[in-house]
Amino acid sequence: MRAVQLYVKLGKRANATIRQLSYPTKNALKHRYREFARGDDLSAGYVITKQHYSDESKRVAVEHYLDNGRCLAWTIEALGFPSREKLSAWIDEYQPRDRR
């Protein structure tokens, strides 16, 4: 809220506001201002959303792993998701004895 108030006070000059408050980025500041202008409650901070994968996408990832050399890195690179930990958990869930 303080950043938005200063932004308005400084004539909506993002760079000046960022210099004074070390606010992360001008886009973040402008987004917060738009929330404020719409009358929305400003969120307390950044919200990292969890990615949700369907059962089908999990199955595809596990099958790719099993059919293509059982390499986590190759599967992640080929499919573009998920992390090593998440893929390992999926493999343990679907095929508990098939992981190296």
A tleap script that builds the chain and sets N, CA, C and O, in Angstrom:
source leaprc.protein.ff14SB
mol = sequence {
  NMET ARG ALA VAL GLN LEU TYR VAL LYS LEU
  GLY LYS ARG ALA ASN ALA THR ILE ARG GLN
  LEU SER TYR PRO THR LYS ASN ALA LEU LYS
  HIE ARG TYR ARG GLU PHE ALA ARG GLY ASP
  ASP LEU SER ALA GLY TYR VAL ILE THR LYS
  GLN HIE TYR SER ASP GLU SER LYS ARG VAL
  ALA VAL GLU HIE TYR LEU ASP ASN GLY ARG
  CYS LEU ALA TRP THR ILE GLU ALA LEU GLY
  PHE PRO SER ARG GLU LYS LEU SER ALA TRP
  ILE ASP GLU TYR GLN PRO ARG ASP ARG CARG
}
set mol.1.N position { 0.832 -1.195 0.000 }
set mol.1.CA position { 0.000 0.000 0.000 }
set mol.1.C position { 0.871 1.251 0.000 }
set mol.1.O position { 0.575 2.239 -0.673 }
set mol.2.N position { 1.957 1.180 0.776 }
set mol.2.CA position { 2.864 2.334 0.841 }
set mol.2.C position { 3.444 2.652 -0.536 }
set mol.2.O position { 3.576 3.819 -0.905 }
set mol.3.N position { 3.786 1.615 -1.288 }
set mol.3.CA position { 4.353 1.810 -2.619 }
set mol.3.C position { 3.331 2.444 -3.553 }
set mol.3.O position { 3.674 3.332 -4.333 }
set mol.4.N position { 2.096 2.005 -3.483 }
set mol.4.CA position { 1.046 2.562 -4.340 }
set mol.4.C position { 0.792 4.025 -3.990 }
set mol.4.O position { 0.636 4.857 -4.884 }
set mol.5.N position { 0.751 4.343 -2.706 }
set mol.5.CA position { 0.532 5.733 -2.285 }
set mol.5.C position { 1.666 6.636 -2.766 }
set mol.5.O position { 1.416 7.744 -3.241 }
set mol.6.N position { 2.898 6.174 -2.647 }
set mol.6.CA position { 4.034 6.965 -3.110 }
set mol.6.C position { 4.000 7.102 -4.625 }
set mol.6.O position { 4.321 8.166 -5.154 }
set mol.7.N position { 3.618 6.049 -5.327 }
set mol.7.CA position { 3.506 6.067 -6.783 }
set mol.7.C position { 2.541 7.163 -7.227 }
set mol.7.O position { 2.839 7.918 -8.152 }
set mol.8.N position { 1.393 7.249 -6.572 }
set mol.8.CA position { 0.408 8.280 -6.903 }
set mol.8.C position { 0.954 9.660 -6.551 }
set mol.8.O position { 0.810 10.606 -7.326 }
set mol.9.N position { 1.582 9.773 -5.378 }
set mol.9.CA position { 2.133 11.060 -4.917 }
set mol.9.C position { 3.202 11.591 -5.874 }
set mol.9.O position { 3.312 12.800 -6.081 }
set mol.10.N position { 3.981 10.690 -6.450 }
set mol.10.CA position { 5.057 11.091 -7.363 }
set mol.10.C position { 4.585 11.215 -8.803 }
set mol.10.O position { 5.403 11.259 -9.721 }
set mol.11.N position { 3.289 11.271 -9.006 }
set mol.11.CA position { 2.752 11.479 -10.350 }
set mol.11.C position { 2.828 10.238 -11.218 }
set mol.11.O position { 3.018 10.334 -12.431 }
set mol.12.N position { 2.681 9.079 -10.605 }
set mol.12.CA position { 2.719 7.796 -11.297 }
set mol.12.C position { 4.034 7.583 -12.041 }
set mol.12.O position { 4.063 7.084 -13.166 }
set mol.13.N position { 5.103 7.971 -11.387 }
set mol.13.CA position { 6.451 7.760 -11.936 }
set mol.13.C position { 7.033 6.519 -11.276 }
set mol.13.O position { 7.476 6.554 -10.128 }
set mol.14.N position { 7.021 5.438 -12.016 }
set mol.14.CA position { 7.431 4.143 -11.474 }
set mol.14.C position { 8.905 4.131 -11.069 }
set mol.14.O position { 9.247 3.637 -9.995 }
set mol.15.N position { 9.769 4.666 -11.913 }
set mol.15.CA position { 11.204 4.623 -11.602 }
set mol.15.C position { 11.542 5.383 -10.322 }
set mol.15.O position { 12.367 4.932 -9.527 }
set mol.16.N position { 10.906 6.528 -10.127 }
set mol.16.CA position { 11.161 7.300 -8.908 }
set mol.16.C position { 10.683 6.537 -7.676 }
set mol.16.O position { 11.345 6.544 -6.638 }
set mol.17.N position { 9.548 5.892 -7.793 }
set mol.17.CA position { 9.014 5.099 -6.682 }
set mol.17.C position { 9.923 3.920 -6.368 }
set mol.17.O position { 10.211 3.644 -5.204 }
set mol.18.N position { 10.368 3.236 -7.393 }
set mol.18.CA position { 11.248 2.083 -7.208 }
set mol.18.C position { 12.561 2.502 -6.566 }
set mol.18.O position { 13.079 1.808 -5.691 }
set mol.19.N position { 13.102 3.645 -7.003 }
set mol.19.CA position { 14.362 4.137 -6.408 }
set mol.19.C position { 14.203 4.406 -4.926 }
set mol.19.O position { 15.098 4.093 -4.141 }
set mol.20.N position { 13.077 4.982 -4.531 }
set mol.20.CA position { 12.883 5.327 -3.124 }
set mol.20.C position { 12.607 4.115 -2.247 }
set mol.20.O position { 13.097 4.041 -1.120 }
set mol.21.N position { 11.828 3.165 -2.752 }
set mol.21.CA position { 11.403 2.046 -1.922 }
set mol.21.C position { 12.094 0.734 -2.249 }
set mol.21.O position { 11.912 -0.254 -1.538 }
set mol.22.N position { 12.874 0.710 -3.302 }
set mol.22.CA position { 13.480 -0.534 -3.780 }
set mol.22.C position { 12.404 -1.575 -4.058 }
set mol.22.O position { 12.565 -2.757 -3.752 }
set mol.23.N position { 11.308 -1.113 -4.643 }
set mol.23.CA position { 10.219 -2.023 -4.999 }
set mol.23.C position { 10.718 -2.928 -6.111 }
set mol.23.O position { 11.530 -2.489 -6.924 }
set mol.24.N position { 10.265 -4.176 -6.180 }
set mol.24.CA position { 10.854 -5.146 -7.106 }
set mol.24.C position { 10.937 -4.703 -8.561 }
set mol.24.O position { 12.037 -4.618 -9.106 }
set mol.25.N position { 9.821 -4.420 -9.201 }
set mol.25.CA position { 9.849 -4.033 -10.612 }
set mol.25.C position { 8.746 -3.027 -10.894 }
set mol.25.O position { 7.792 -2.889 -10.128 }
set mol.26.N position { 8.900 -2.331 -12.011 }
set mol.26.CA position { 7.867 -1.360 -12.368 }
set mol.26.C position { 6.563 -2.062 -12.732 }
set mol.26.O position { 5.481 -1.537 -12.470 }
set mol.27.N position { 6.660 -3.248 -13.337 }
set mol.27.CA position { 5.435 -3.970 -13.687 }
set mol.27.C position { 4.678 -4.413 -12.440 }
set mol.27.O position { 3.448 -4.365 -12.408 }
set mol.28.N position { 5.408 -4.843 -11.413 }
set mol.28.CA position { 4.762 -5.236 -10.157 }
set mol.28.C position { 4.068 -4.021 -9.530 }
set mol.28.O position { 2.944 -4.122 -9.037 }
set mol.29.N position { 4.744 -2.892 -9.556 }
set mol.29.CA position { 4.166 -1.668 -9.000 }
set mol.29.C position { 2.912 -1.255 -9.772 }
set mol.29.O position { 1.898 -0.901 -9.170 }
set mol.30.N position { 2.979 -1.300 -11.083 }
set mol.30.CA position { 1.826 -0.909 -11.889 }
set mol.30.C position { 0.660 -1.872 -11.698 }
set mol.30.O position { -0.498 -1.455 -11.687 }
set mol.31.N position { 0.961 -3.142 -11.550 }
set mol.31.CA position { -0.088 -4.135 -11.292 }
set mol.31.C position { -0.781 -3.841 -9.967 }
set mol.31.O position { -2.009 -3.878 -9.878 }
set mol.32.N position { 0.014 -3.549 -8.938 }
set mol.32.CA position { -0.561 -3.235 -7.628 }
set mol.32.C position { -1.416 -1.967 -7.717 }
set mol.32.O position { -2.473 -1.888 -7.090 }
set mol.33.N position { -0.964 -0.979 -8.491 }
set mol.33.CA position { -1.742 0.252 -8.650 }
set mol.33.C position { -3.082 -0.047 -9.336 }
set mol.33.O position { -4.119 0.474 -8.925 }
set mol.34.N position { -3.060 -0.885 -10.380 }
set mol.34.CA position { -4.309 -1.233 -11.070 }
set mol.34.C position { -5.270 -1.945 -10.123 }
set mol.34.O position { -6.475 -1.697 -10.161 }
set mol.35.N position { -4.746 -2.829 -9.273 }
set mol.35.CA position { -5.594 -3.487 -8.264 }
set mol.35.C position { -6.237 -2.447 -7.360 }
set mol.35.O position { -7.434 -2.505 -7.075 }
set mol.36.N position { -5.423 -1.494 -6.912 }
set mol.36.CA position { -5.889 -0.436 -6.019 }
set mol.36.C position { -6.946 0.427 -6.719 }
set mol.36.O position { -7.963 0.774 -6.117 }
set mol.37.N position { -6.706 0.772 -7.982 }
set mol.37.CA position { -7.624 1.640 -8.722 }
set mol.37.C position { -8.971 0.958 -8.962 }
set mol.37.O position { -10.005 1.624 -9.000 }
set mol.38.N position { -8.964 -0.359 -9.124 }
set mol.38.CA position { -10.219 -1.097 -9.305 }
set mol.38.C position { -10.991 -1.230 -8.003 }
set mol.38.O position { -12.160 -1.614 -8.002 }
set mol.39.N position { -10.336 -0.913 -6.898 }
set mol.39.CA position { -10.989 -1.040 -5.606 }
set mol.39.C position { -10.780 -2.398 -4.970 }
set mol.39.O position { -11.393 -2.713 -3.949 }
set mol.40.N position { -9.914 -3.207 -5.570 }
set mol.40.CA position { -9.618 -4.519 -5.003 }
set mol.40.C position { -8.745 -4.362 -3.770 }
set mol.40.O position { -7.982 -3.403 -3.649 }
set mol.41.N position { -8.866 -5.306 -2.870 }
set mol.41.CA position { -7.956 -5.329 -1.728 }
set mol.41.C position { -6.578 -5.716 -2.235 }
set mol.41.O position { -6.434 -6.652 -3.022 }
set mol.42.N position { -5.582 -5.000 -1.787 }
set mol.42.CA position { -4.227 -5.342 -2.198 }
set mol.42.C position { -3.795 -6.602 -1.469 }
set mol.42.O position { -3.959 -6.721 -0.255 }
set mol.43.N position { -3.249 -7.528 -2.217 }
set mol.43.CA position { -2.782 -8.768 -1.598 }
set mol.43.C position { -1.561 -8.468 -0.745 }
set mol.43.O position { -0.866 -7.475 -0.960 }
set mol.44.N position { -1.310 -9.331 0.217 }
set mol.44.CA position { -0.215 -9.105 1.155 }
set mol.44.C position { 1.146 -9.249 0.491 }
set mol.44.O position { 2.122 -8.677 0.976 }
set mol.45.N position { 1.235 -9.971 -0.568 }
set mol.45.CA position { 2.517 -10.172 -1.236 }
set mol.45.C position { 2.329 -11.026 -2.468 }
set mol.45.O position { 1.223 -11.174 -2.989 }
set mol.46.N position { 3.412 -11.571 -2.912 }
set mol.46.CA position { 3.357 -12.420 -4.089 }
set mol.46.C position { 2.738 -13.757 -3.731 }
set mol.46.O position { 2.969 -14.294 -2.648 }
set mol.47.N position { 1.965 -14.276 -4.635 }
set mol.47.CA position { 1.347 -15.575 -4.430 }
set mol.47.C position { 1.897 -16.514 -5.487 }
set mol.47.O position { 1.747 -16.275 -6.686 }
set mol.48.N position { 2.523 -17.565 -5.041 }
set mol.48.CA position { 3.035 -18.556 -5.968 }
set mol.48.C position { 1.995 -19.654 -6.055 }
set mol.48.O position { 1.679 -20.316 -5.066 }
set mol.49.N position { 1.477 -19.832 -7.234 }
set mol.49.CA position { 0.446 -20.839 -7.402 }
set mol.49.C position { 1.089 -22.190 -7.680 }
set mol.49.O position { 2.098 -22.293 -8.377 }
set mol.50.N position { 0.487 -23.201 -7.123 }
set mol.50.CA position { 0.971 -24.543 -7.375 }
set mol.50.C position { 0.433 -24.996 -8.722 }
set mol.50.O position { -0.721 -24.745 -9.070 }
set mol.51.N position { 1.286 -25.661 -9.460 }
set mol.51.CA position { 0.832 -26.214 -10.714 }
set mol.51.C position { 0.129 -27.526 -10.432 }
set mol.51.O position { 0.616 -28.365 -9.675 }
set mol.52.N position { -1.000 -27.681 -11.043 }
set mol.52.CA position { -1.758 -28.912 -10.872 }
set mol.52.C position { -1.694 -29.686 -12.174 }
set mol.52.O position { -1.964 -29.144 -13.246 }
set mol.53.N position { -1.344 -30.923 -12.075 }
set mol.53.CA position { -1.253 -31.776 -13.245 }
set mol.53.C position { -2.380 -32.800 -13.203 }
set mol.53.O position { -2.717 -33.331 -12.145 }
set mol.54.N position { -2.944 -33.062 -14.351 }
set mol.54.CA position { -4.007 -34.051 -14.424 }
set mol.54.C position { -3.419 -35.446 -14.286 }
set mol.54.O position { -2.217 -35.651 -14.453 }
set mol.55.N position { -4.281 -36.389 -13.982 }
set mol.55.CA position { -3.838 -37.782 -13.896 }
set mol.55.C position { -3.291 -38.253 -15.233 }
set mol.55.O position { -2.350 -39.044 -15.286 }
set mol.56.N position { -3.884 -37.765 -16.305 }
set mol.56.CA position { -3.425 -38.146 -17.646 }
set mol.56.C position { -2.003 -37.647 -17.902 }
set mol.56.O position { -1.171 -38.394 -18.418 }
set mol.57.N position { -1.717 -36.397 -17.549 }
set mol.57.CA position { -0.371 -35.871 -17.780 }
set mol.57.C position { 0.654 -36.577 -16.888 }
set mol.57.O position { 1.800 -36.769 -17.294 }
set mol.58.N position { 0.249 -36.959 -15.686 }
set mol.58.CA position { 1.145 -37.723 -14.818 }
set mol.58.C position { 1.457 -39.081 -15.452 }
set mol.58.O position { 2.607 -39.520 -15.476 }
set mol.59.N position { 0.411 -39.736 -15.963 }
set mol.59.CA position { 0.582 -41.051 -16.581 }
set mol.59.C position { 1.498 -40.961 -17.797 }
set mol.59.O position { 2.353 -41.823 -17.997 }
set mol.60.N position { 1.320 -39.916 -18.611 }
set mol.60.CA position { 2.160 -39.719 -19.792 }
set mol.60.C position { 3.615 -39.541 -19.379 }
set mol.60.O position { 4.511 -40.101 -20.011 }
set mol.61.N position { 3.857 -38.772 -18.335 }
set mol.61.CA position { 5.226 -38.542 -17.869 }
set mol.61.C position { 5.854 -39.838 -17.369 }
set mol.61.O position { 7.012 -40.123 -17.677 }
set mol.62.N position { 5.117 -40.612 -16.616 }
set mol.62.CA position { 5.645 -41.880 -16.090 }
set mol.62.C position { 5.913 -42.847 -17.237 }
set mol.62.O position { 6.945 -43.517 -17.250 }
set mol.63.N position { 5.001 -42.926 -18.195 }
set mol.63.CA position { 5.210 -43.814 -19.342 }
set mol.63.C position { 6.418 -43.386 -20.155 }
set mol.63.O position { 7.186 -44.230 -20.616 }
set mol.64.N position { 6.596 -42.070 -20.337 }
set mol.64.CA position { 7.765 -41.578 -21.068 }
set mol.64.C position { 9.038 -41.989 -20.345 }
set mol.64.O position { 9.999 -42.437 -20.969 }
set mol.65.N position { 9.038 -41.837 -19.054 }
set mol.65.CA position { 10.198 -42.228 -18.240 }
set mol.65.C position { 10.502 -43.708 -18.424 }
set mol.65.O position { 11.655 -44.076 -18.652 }
set mol.66.N position { 9.491 -44.559 -18.329 }
set mol.66.CA position { 9.694 -46.003 -18.416 }
set mol.66.C position { 10.080 -46.452 -19.822 }
set mol.66.O position { 10.860 -47.390 -19.979 }
set mol.67.N position { 9.541 -45.790 -20.845 }
set mol.67.CA position { 9.786 -46.203 -22.226 }
set mol.67.C position { 11.054 -45.614 -22.839 }
set mol.67.O position { 11.489 -46.071 -23.896 }
set mol.68.N position { 11.645 -44.627 -22.209 }
set mol.68.CA position { 12.779 -43.922 -22.813 }
set mol.68.C position { 14.011 -43.895 -21.923 }
set mol.68.O position { 14.583 -42.833 -21.677 }
set mol.69.N position { 14.410 -45.040 -21.451 }
set mol.69.CA position { 15.680 -45.155 -20.744 }
set mol.69.C position { 15.645 -44.859 -19.267 }
set mol.69.O position { 16.694 -44.843 -18.623 }
set mol.70.N position { 14.480 -44.627 -18.709 }
set mol.70.CA position { 14.341 -44.372 -17.274 }
set mol.70.C position { 15.272 -43.255 -16.789 }
set mol.70.O position { 15.974 -43.393 -15.787 }
set mol.71.N position { 15.252 -42.174 -17.516 }
set mol.71.CA position { 16.103 -41.025 -17.182 }
set mol.71.C position { 15.213 -39.839 -16.809 }
set mol.71.O position { 14.452 -39.334 -17.633 }
set mol.72.N position { 15.323 -39.409 -15.561 }
set mol.72.CA position { 14.496 -38.282 -15.093 }
set mol.72.C position { 14.778 -37.022 -15.901 }
set mol.72.O position { 13.856 -36.330 -16.333 }
set mol.73.N position { 16.066 -36.729 -16.101 }
set mol.73.CA position { 16.440 -35.495 -16.799 }
set mol.73.C position { 15.880 -35.471 -18.218 }
set mol.73.O position { 15.368 -34.443 -18.663 }
set mol.74.N position { 15.971 -36.594 -18.933 }
set mol.74.CA position { 15.465 -36.671 -20.304 }
set mol.74.C position { 13.953 -36.465 -20.328 }
set mol.74.O position { 13.443 -35.748 -21.189 }
set mol.75.N position { 13.240 -37.077 -19.405 }
set mol.75.CA position { 11.783 -36.943 -19.353 }
set mol.75.C position { 11.383 -35.501 -19.067 }
set mol.75.O position { 10.477 -34.964 -19.704 }
set mol.76.N position { 12.053 -34.882 -18.119 }
set mol.76.CA position { 11.750 -33.485 -17.782 }
set mol.76.C position { 12.020 -32.580 -18.977 }
set mol.76.O position { 11.220 -31.696 -19.282 }
set mol.77.N position { 13.143 -32.797 -19.655 }
set mol.77.CA position { 13.493 -31.970 -20.811 }
set mol.77.C position { 12.514 -32.196 -21.964 }
set mol.77.O position { 12.085 -31.242 -22.613 }
set mol.78.N position { 12.163 -33.448 -22.214 }
set mol.78.CA position { 11.288 -33.768 -23.339 }
set mol.78.C position { 9.872 -33.243 -23.139 }
set mol.78.O position { 9.254 -32.754 -24.085 }
set mol.79.N position { 9.357 -33.338 -21.925 }
set mol.79.CA position { 7.968 -32.950 -21.666 }
set mol.79.C position { 7.827 -31.529 -21.135 }
set mol.79.O position { 6.739 -30.954 -21.190 }
set mol.80.N position { 8.897 -30.965 -20.630 }
set mol.80.CA position { 8.844 -29.608 -20.107 }
set mol.80.C position { 8.267 -29.499 -18.711 }
set mol.80.O position { 7.977 -28.394 -18.253 }
set mol.81.N position { 8.097 -30.600 -18.034 }
set mol.81.CA position { 7.612 -30.595 -16.662 }
set mol.81.C position { 7.955 -31.920 -16.051 }
set mol.81.O position { 8.400 -32.797 -16.791 }
set mol.82.N position { 7.801 -32.138 -14.844 }
set mol.82.CA position { 7.825 -31.244 -13.687 }
set mol.82.C position { 9.241 -31.230 -13.126 }
set mol.82.O position { 10.201 -31.402 -13.876 }
set mol.83.N position { 9.381 -31.033 -11.847 }
set mol.83.CA position { 10.698 -31.094 -11.215 }
set mol.83.C position { 11.081 -32.556 -11.007 }
set mol.83.O position { 10.242 -33.449 -11.122 }
set mol.84.N position { 12.343 -32.788 -10.702 }
set mol.84.CA position { 12.818 -34.146 -10.453 }
set mol.84.C position { 12.063 -34.787 -9.287 }
set mol.84.O position { 11.684 -35.957 -9.353 }
set mol.85.N position { 11.851 -34.023 -8.232 }
set mol.85.CA position { 11.188 -34.544 -7.046 }
set mol.85.C position { 9.754 -34.956 -7.359 }
set mol.85.O position { 9.292 -36.015 -6.934 }
set mol.86.N position { 9.062 -34.108 -8.104 }
set mol.86.CA position { 7.668 -34.390 -8.426 }
set mol.86.C position { 7.559 -35.602 -9.348 }
set mol.86.O position { 6.705 -36.465 -9.147 }
set mol.87.N position { 8.426 -35.666 -10.361 }
set mol.87.CA position { 8.405 -36.807 -11.265 }
set mol.87.C position { 8.743 -38.094 -10.512 }
set mol.87.O position { 8.127 -39.133 -10.750 }
set mol.88.N position { 9.699 -38.028 -9.625 }
set mol.88.CA position { 10.052 -39.203 -8.813 }
set mol.88.C position { 8.862 -39.669 -7.988 }
set mol.88.O position { 8.609 -40.869 -7.880 }
set mol.89.N position { 8.137 -38.734 -7.410 }
set mol.89.CA position { 6.955 -39.081 -6.609 }
set mol.89.C position { 5.889 -39.726 -7.482 }
set mol.89.O position { 5.233 -40.675 -7.052 }
set mol.90.N position { 5.702 -39.225 -8.708 }
set mol.90.CA position { 4.716 -39.812 -9.615 }
set mol.90.C position { 5.100 -41.238 -9.976 }
set mol.90.O position { 4.253 -42.131 -10.019 }
set mol.91.N position { 6.387 -41.441 -10.236 }
set mol.91.CA position { 6.847 -42.782 -10.599 }
set mol.91.C position { 6.620 -43.728 -9.426 }
set mol.91.O position { 6.153 -44.852 -9.610 }
set mol.92.N position { 6.947 -43.279 -8.237 }
set mol.92.CA position { 6.717 -44.110 -7.045 }
set mol.92.C position { 5.236 -44.396 -6.841 }
set mol.92.O position { 4.862 -45.464 -6.357 }
set mol.93.N position { 4.398 -43.438 -7.210 }
set mol.93.CA position { 2.949 -43.600 -7.046 }
set mol.93.C position { 2.380 -44.599 -8.059 }
set mol.93.O position { 1.579 -45.462 -7.702 }
set mol.94.N position { 2.798 -44.476 -9.324 }
set mol.94.CA position { 2.225 -45.305 -10.377 }
set mol.94.C position { 2.943 -46.643 -10.562 }
set mol.94.O position { 2.305 -47.659 -10.836 }
set mol.95.N position { 4.248 -46.642 -10.415 }
set mol.95.CA position { 5.062 -47.853 -10.630 }
set mol.95.C position { 6.125 -47.930 -9.545 }
set mol.95.O position { 7.299 -47.687 -9.826 }
set mol.96.N position { 5.756 -48.255 -8.334 }
set mol.96.CA position { 6.695 -48.165 -7.196 }
set mol.96.C position { 7.989 -48.960 -7.361 }
set mol.96.O position { 9.027 -48.544 -6.845 }
set mol.97.N position { 7.958 -50.066 -8.050 }
set mol.97.CA position { 9.170 -50.887 -8.159 }
set mol.97.C position { 9.934 -50.665 -9.455 }
set mol.97.O position { 10.919 -51.359 -9.705 }
set mol.98.N position { 9.508 -49.716 -10.290 }
set mol.98.CA position { 10.118 -49.549 -11.589 }
set mol.98.C position { 11.156 -48.438 -11.667 }
set mol.98.O position { 11.636 -48.128 -12.757 }
set mol.99.N position { 11.503 -47.848 -10.572 }
set mol.99.CA position { 12.515 -46.792 -10.589 }
set mol.99.C position { 13.853 -47.393 -10.214 }
set mol.99.O position { 13.920 -48.328 -9.416 }
set mol.100.N position { 14.921 -46.854 -10.789 }
set mol.100.CA position { 16.253 -47.351 -10.453 }
set mol.100.C position { 16.549 -47.124 -9.001 }
set mol.100.O position { 17.629 -47.479 -8.529 }
savepdb mol mol.pdb
quit
